[in-house]
Amino acid sequence: MSNISTTTTDSLVLNLNTARAGIQRYGQSTLFTVGMIGGILNILIFLRPSMRQNSCAIYFHASSWANIFCLCWGVLASMLAFMTNNNPASYNVFYCKFRFYMINFAQFASRAFIILACLDRFFLCSASVRHRQLCRARVAKKVVVLVTFISGCLAVYVLITYAPTKGLLPCMATTLGARIYETTSFWLFTFVIPVLSMSILSWLTIKRLKQNAKRVGREKITIAGKDMQLTGMLVAQVFLYFLTNLPYVSYVLYAALTENVPTANKSQLRISVESFLNTLLASFFYYCYNGWSFLVYTLTAPSFRRELIFVLLPRHWIRGTQQNTRHTTYHSNRIVPKNI
């Protein structure tokens, strides 16, 4: 009986280690490739003249830059460490501090820009002219600069407290006070505040849109079709954020509660399960929000897909297609006299 149990455990450990290696080799490379291509296309689309004067699109544009930084310092660095079997974060103090500072800084900024986009859509649907005036490109650009600075300041603790370690995480906060602060701030700024803010603002925006649909005459607020589609993109992005961050936040809580358990007291199976979950959730699932935004935008907004076509196709092809469409429309709408 004991031999059967040992064989089963060894088989599970082997399967978990194989799955973990597969995530690092194939999952991360796929996520990084899709995310980088999508992030670059996002930036090109939000830089188009039809998009760059829209305040919500400006927040999406800023978030795309933050997502690219997350993928580079989070996914690419982890992928290279696995492929070369050399992780500088485990022995190089400067690299350890700088890498995780950039990850935290970019993640703070990415989340903040989506919250601002939710707030922007909420104000756009307001009956107050003063609130709607906040949804201007000039205001959005100033807010982006301010929030970028604040996000950089929130991540400064990493430069002070992080150092290479010999545990499950090769680089982390080394003092008890820093770990308590990090766990608390992580829960607040990664899950509680973003999820509550995004969810409440999205719900209130949808509620206002429904109320506005019932208004008539001067009370009715005119909202352009593109703004409505940006709102749909935003709601889908909020859902993606909740879906991809809840498992990781739960794992961080588990890791904080069990960090004082010595490795010698853990079974080989438990160590393998924890290593697998750390790779799956911390090195892959946590960055899916950063890497899948382009797919979400493409699936939810026809205007985004149309702008994507303008980015990908040569201009003379688009002009030729538009001229053919107008020519066909003109001839189909002509009234041709009949010979009686």
Salt bridges, closest charged atoms under 4 A:
ASP120 OD2 - ARG121 NH2 2.58
ASP227 OD1 - ARG121 NH1 3.02
GLU259 OE1 - ARG179 NE 3.28
GLU274 OE1 - LYS266 NZ 2.93
GLU274 OE2 - ARG270 NE 3.16
GLU307 OE1 - ARG48 NE 2.41
GLU307 OE2 - LYS226 NZ 3.90
